[in-house]
Amino acid sequence: MNYKSYFKINFLVLILLGCFIIAQQSDCNDRTLLNYSFSDEHSRTITLPKQLNEISGLTVTGDDRLFSHNDEIGTVYEVDIETGKILNQFYLGKKKLKKDFEGIAAVKDSLFLVTSSGVLYKFNFPDDERNVDYIKVKTFLSAKYNVEGLCYDKATNSLLLACKEYAGKNLTEYKAIYSFDLSTYKLQEEPRFLINLDSLKSKFNINNFSPTGIEVHPNSGNVFILSSHEKVIVELSSNGELLNAVKLKSKNHRQPEGIAFLSDLSLLISDEGRGEKAGVTLITLSSNCQ
């Protein structure tokens, strides 16, 4: 083999290798859900104290502080992601506010809670354990929508509200995600995303999809939607295209309620105790996408 032939072969090999790496990176970005290792050896569960037995939503700040709440009282907890211990807790208002709180989202220096009837509560991060003032914002959603998921979408400067039950008029074949514009403080009248239940059934054999949590992936911008009745995660593109779904093991997830991401892109899922201790499961990326 002469020098020119050797050079051409190596050049072609490098091109093919580059194409493979680009294709792999594209897949890691575009279909993000497939890049997580849901096997037992690639996940760990942090046991939570009894105050969080009925844990609901999860949110993570830019500096990896983890916040959560129970679903009946307006108490917010900062949780140590390594040990599950409560680092701080604070309350909305001077008295304990009793509402059906279902989701939490961090937005810059503020936190938002949402009730099942679509009422939003905004408040600032406290410096220590104390009662915090809040702003209450009503939307046109009601209890029949049963809002269970809340997250911040940085790309559109909006909050996404995932409805577990009613999606809207003439939308019985869908589950809906509504968008709350943080510039105007108005909920958009039409759903931002509609998830076709027939498509979930035909493509992924999902028969009972009931959203309980929602989060936007920090890298891809894709939307992860958690379900509890049938324990699954569904992934949508930022345009609402149904990309993929993964079924969760019931032995690891008694009642999945909240979902969030750490800065290293590890995936967090919270589960209510249901007679046992509640927990947060940390799921890592597969090795070829790290």
Number of C-alpha atoms within 10 A of each C-alpha: 5 6 7 8 10 10 11 11 11 11 12 11 12 12 12 12 12 12 12 12 13 12 12 14 14 13 15 21 18 18 16 24 24 18 18 20 16 19 12 11 9 13 18 16 22 18 20 24 14 12 14 24 21 22 28 27 32 30 28 21 19 11 8 14 15 23 25 24 28 21 23 17 15 21 20 20 22 19 21 17 22 10 11 19 15 17 15 16 18 19 20 22 16 10 9 14 14 12 15 20 28 28 33 31 28 25 22 12 10 13 20 22 26 28 24 25 22 27 20 21 20 19 18 16 12 16 8 10 13 13 16 14 14 16 12 13 13 15 15 11 21 15 15 15 19 22 32 32 34 34 29 25 23 13 9 13 14 21 24 26 29 33 28 23 19 20 24 17 6 8 13 13 14 20 23 26 25 23 25 22 16 14 9 9 13 15 21 14 13 12 17 17 21 19 20 15 17 14 14 19 13 10 13 14 12 19 13 15 24 20 31 28 33 32 28 24 22 16 12 15 19 24 28 21 24 31 25 23 15 18 23 23 23 23 26 24 20 17 11 15 14 18 17 18 21 17 16 19 13 13 6 15 22 21 24 32 28 33 30 27 22 20 13 11 16 15 22 23 22 28 28 23 20 11 9 10 17 26 27 25 21 21 22 21 21 14 9 10 13 11
